[in-house]
Amino acid sequence: MWKYRCKTHLLSLIGSFLIGTLFGAITFFVYGDTMQMYMQEIAREFSSNPELLASVEAILLNPVIQSIGTGIIFAGLVNVVMLVQQLFSKSSYAPFIFLALMMFASVYLLMIGILLLIPAVVVCIYGMVTLRSSLAFERHQRNINDDAEIVRIYKIHHQLNPEYQKMAMECRKNIRKVSSICVLGVLAALFVMFFIQNFIVLLILMIFFFMAFNYLMRYYASSLMPIRMLLYQNCDPEACASAIIYFSTKRNGKIKLTNRLLLAQSLIYMDDPELAMDVLIDFPRRDQASTLQYWSLMATINYMLKDEDALERCKQEAGKVHMNYGPQGIMVQSEELASIQNKMDLMNGQLNTCKKFYLQALKKAVMPFQQVDACYYIGMISFVEQDYSLASMYFEKVISLGNKMAFVQKAKHFQSKIDAMDLRPSQEEI
């Protein structure tokens, strides 16, 4: 998991260093006189040799050195935060330990962050290189060169519906708008820090920026909701996949797939597990939630491919994930593990257990696609158990709600078999 965060970590260090350097330069030229007096007092306190004092003052008052030093401090602070985020995944007590250290040993934390800058850069570069190599190896095994190859294969297996191109462009436009506003917000925050000296005003403005940022993040998360609803609400995986592909296609025609999890889900409901597996090769497992989602989807894919050993590995890997989100995180993980176990039970023919699982899933289902999923498996199990009237009832629900999900064609197939049977009671039974 840590390798997927290396690129973000490295870019964050570079960005914070550049921002800190800019901050140091502007601070020097805006508050130059005050800074000079402060630095001279520090130099006099730590040096009694006049010649050494003059050298130290020359170094401390150098605008280039001050700017670079501020950049290093900013990068060290960001480095500490990023490293602590890694620790969050290892222990549920890590956040409390970090807060305690921030309150009582913040200077030492900053020093640790600065001292670990070079090791962090080296480890990030190593992680990026090895991750890229391993992903390239997986793609080579699957005969996939890049995302354009995945889209080419998709077009062979399925139709790319241009009707949803406009929706995809609108979603991408909204996300770009949010990104631009975030950049302007950062610049505005820096401006406030540089030129507002009243602490009360500064505090109020910072609270406002924090609230605005939270609102923007919620808006960002909802920007892709129209595409998600194509699958979740409309039960149209082809439309959802088409919208994602159009969303991922840049103006120059280059394709960089985003929302791989949703695309893989769509392909699963289009009965194309092989291509779904190809899509998930480059899925970034940056945190516990994304890692759990990955193994849950891989479990579904391996069940569809009838690979029992791979399904067992999915359960083991999902069990290793530490969801440090309190009771809710534990509940989410237990539900995902139960879902994987249910697929194993279904593969092993434990139909009664699986039927109970899907009946419970149907009660909890909120979205139509979840209802279709549960109804299909209840119908299939009932068909195998020769409870044809119950199977027919659930297959009819699948057909009425499923729209373009692959379950609909399968349900129609089973329903045609039921219709072909003469289920009327014989004269002897009467």
N, C-alpha and C positions, 0 to 999 in steps of 0.2 A: 504493500500500500504506500510506503514512504517514497518509493521511486516515482509514483504518479504526482507527488507534491514537489519534486525537485525543481521542475521548471518554474512553478509558481514561486517557490522559495528564492530561487536565483534571481528571477525578474523583480521580486519584491526588494531584495537587497540592492540591486542595481538602481531601481527607481527611488528607494529611500535615500541612497547615497547621493543621487543627483539632486533630489529635492533638498536634502540637508546642505549640500554644497551651495545651492542657490539661496537657501535661507541664510547661511552664514555670510555670503557675499552681501546680500541686501542688508542684513543686520549690521555688518561692518560699516557700510556707507551711510546708513540711516542713524545708527547710534555709535558712530566712530569715536567721538570724544569720551563718552561714558565707558565704552569698552576699553579704550586706552588707559584710562585711570584705573579701571578694575584690574586689568592685566598687569599694570605696573605694580600695584599693591601686592598681587600674587607673587610676582617675581622678587620683590624686596623681602617678602616674608620667607621665601625658600632659598635666598642666596645672599651671602654677606660679602662675597668677592666682587669688587666693582667691575672688573673686566668680564667676569662670568655673568654679572647682572646685566651688563649692556648687551651681551650676546643673547641672553634669555629674552630680554625685552624686544630685541630686534626680531626674534623668531615669533614671539607671541603676538606682536603687532603687525606681522606680515599678513596681508589680506588673503593671499593664496593659501597659506598654512591654516589660517582660521577657517576659511571656507571648507577646505578638505577635512579638517578636524571635526567641524560640525556635521559634515556628510558621514564621517565614520561613526559619530555618535548616533545619528539617525539610523544608520544601517545596523549598528549594534543593538539598538532598541527593537527594531523590527526582527532582527535575528532571534532575540530572546523570545519574542511573542510566537514566532514560527516554530521554534524548538519546543516551547511549552505546548503548542497545539499537537505536536507529535506525542508528547507525554500524556495528553488527555485520552488518547486511544488506548493507553496501556494501563491506566489506573483511574478509578473514579475519584480518588482523593487528590489528584494532580491539580485541579482548579483551586482547591482550598489552600494547598501548599503554596501555589503561585501567588495567590492574593496575600497570604501571610508574608511571603518574602517581599512582595511589592510594598507592603506597609512598613516593614522593619529593616529591610536590606535592599532597597531599590538601587543604591549605588553599586553594590556588589553584583546585582543582577546585570546592570548595564555593563560593568567591567567584564563579566563572563561573556555577555553577548559580543563585545568588541574583540575579546581574545579569541573567540570561536569563529570570527568572521572568515578568516582564511580556510580553516578546516571545513566550515560549512560550504564555502564555495567549491572546494575540491570534492567534497562528498556529493554535492548537487550535480556537478559536472559528471562525476562517475555514475550516479544514478540515472541521469538522462541518457548517457551513452549506452549503458547496459540495458536499460529499458527499451531504447530504440532498437538495439540489436535483437533482443528477445522477441519483440513484436514483429520485426522484420522476418525472423525465423518462423514464427507462427503463420504470418501471411504467406510465406513461401510454401509452407506445408499445405496450406489451403488453396494454393494457386491464386492468391489475391495480391495484386501489386499495390493498389491504392484505392481510394474511395471511388474514383471514376470507374474502376473495374467492377466494384460492387453495384454501382448504378447501371452499368451496362448489362450485368447479369440479371438485375431486377427487371429491366426492360424486356429481356428475353422471356422471363417467367410470368410477368404481370404487365398490366397497362399503366402508363404514367398519365394521369388525368390532368390535362392543362386547365381544367375548370378551377383548380385550387391554387393556381399560380398567383393570382391576385391576392388571395388571403395570405399566402406565404410572404409576399412582398410587403404587405401591410404590417404583418408581425415583425418582419426584419426592420422595417422603418421605425416602428415603435421602440424596438430594442436599441437601435442606433441613437434614437432621441434620448433615451434614458442614459446611455453611456456618455453622450455629449454633456448632458446636464450634470452627471457625476463629476466629469472633468472640470467643468466650470465651477462646481461646488467646492472642489478641492482648491482651486485657484482662489476662490473667494475666501475660503477658510485661511489660507496662507496670508492673503491680504489683510484680513482681520487681525491675525496674530502679529503681523509686522507693524501695523499702524494704529491699532486701538490699544491705548494704554490704560484705560479705565477697566479695572478688574470686573466690576459688576456688569458693565456693558459687554465685556468679553465673554463672561460666563453665560449671559442670556443668549448671545449670538451662537455660542457653541452648542447650547441646548437646542436652539432652533435648527442648526445644521444637522445635529444628530437625529432629530425628529424627521426632518426632511429626507435624510438619507434612508431611514427606515421605511418611509412612505415610498420612496423611489424603488427600494428593493422589493416591496410588495407589488408595485406596479410592474417591475421587471419580471417577477415570477408569473404574473397573470398575463403577460404579453403573449405567451405561447398557448394560453388556454383555448382559443378557438381551434387550434390544431389538435390539441389533446381531446377536445370534445368530439371530434370526428370519429375517434375510436371509442371513447368512454361513453358518450351519450348516443351517437348516431350508429354505433356498431358498424362502422365503415373503415376497415383497416386499409383498404386500397387508397381511399381518399386521404387518410392520415399519412400514409407512407409517401404519397405523391406530394403532399404539402411540405413534408420534411425535406424531401429531395429538392424541391424548388427553393425552399428556405436556405438550404445549404449550398446552392449554386450561386457563385459570385457573378458579377457583371462580365468579367472576362471569360466566363464559362468554366472556370476551375471549380471543382467540387471538394468541399471539406465538410463531411457529414457532422451534423450536430444532433443533439437529442437522440443518441444512439439507443438508449434504453427504450424510448417510445417507439422508435423504428423497429427494434427487435421485437417488441410486443406485437406490433402490427403484423410483422412477418410470421410470427407464431400463429396468430389468428387467421393468417392467409395460408396456413399449413405449409410453410416453407422454413423448417427449422435449420436446414443447412445454411441458408443465406443469413438467417438470424444469428447463427454462430459466427459467421464471417463479420457481421456488423459489430459484434461484441468484442472482437479481438482488440480494438483500439478504444474500448470504453474505459474512461479514466476512473479508477477506483481510489479516489483521493481521501475518502473518509469511511467511517464504519457503515453509514447508511447506504452509500453507493456500493460498497463491497458486498453488503448483505443482499441488495437488489440484484447485483450481478450474479451471485451464486444461486439465487432463487430463480432467475430467468434461465440460467444454464441448466438447472434441474429440470425445468419444463422442457427445454430443448432435448436434453438427454433422455427424458421419458419418451418423447415423441420419436426419438431415434432408437429406442429400446436398448440403450446402453446402461446396463445395471451397475457396472463398476464405476462409470463416470457419475452416475446418480448418487452412489454412495459417497464418492469424493466430494460432491457438492454439499451433501449434508455435513460432512466433517468440516469443510472449510467454513460453511455458514455458522457452525457451532463455535468456531474459533473467534468469531467477531465479537468484540466487546462494545456493546451499545451503552455508552455512558450517558444515557438521557433519563435516568431515574426509572420509575415504574413503567412509564410509557415505552421507553426503549426496550425494557425487558419483555413487555407484552408484544411489541412488534416482532422482536426476534423469535419469541416462542411461537407466534403465529406463522412466521416464515418457515421455521423448522418443522412445524406440524404439517404445513403444506407440502414440504419436500418428503416427509415421511409418508404422507398420504399417497404421493406418486409411487413411492416404493411399494406400499401396500397394494396399490392398484395393479402394479406390474406383477406382484406375487399372488394375485387372485384373492385378496382378502376383501371381498365385495361388501360384506355387511359393515365392516369398519369404514370403508370408503363412502358408502351410501350415507351413513350418519354424518360423516365429515361434510359432504356436499349439501346435505339438508341444513346443517348449521350455517354453512357458507351462504346458502340461498336466503336464510333469515337475515343475515348481516349485510347482504348485498345492497349497495346504494345505487350504483350505476347499472344501466341496462346490460353492458358487456359482461359484468360480473354475474348477473342473473342468467344470461345465456350460457356462460361457462358452466355454472353449477347445474342448470337444467339439463344440459346435454349429457353430462356424466351420470346424473340421476337416471335419465332415460336409458342410457346405454347399459347401466348396471341392471335396471329393471328388465330390460330386454333379455339380457343374459340369464337372469333369474326366471325368465318366462312369465313375468308379470306384465303382459302385453298392454293391458288397459292403462296401467300407470305409466308405462314407457311411452305410449301414444300421447298421453296428456302432456308429458314433459317435452316430447319432441315437437308437439304443436306450439308450445311456448317458445321453443328455440326458433322455429320457423317464423313465428309472428314477430319476435323481437330482434332476431339475429341479423337482419338486413344482409350485408355482404360478408359476414364472418363465415369461415370455412365450415363451422359447425352446422350451418343451415343445410348445405348439400349432404352432409353426413346424416343429419336428422331426417331429411327427405328420403334418403336411401333406406334407413331403418323403417321409416313410416310406410314406405311402399311395400316392404316385406310384411309388415303387420297387416296392411290392407289386403295383401294377397292371401293371407291366411283366412280360413273359414273358422272364425271364433264363435260362431253361433252354437249353442248347446245342442248336442245330438238328441235323437228321439229317446235313446236309452237313458240319457242323463235327466231328461224331463220326466 
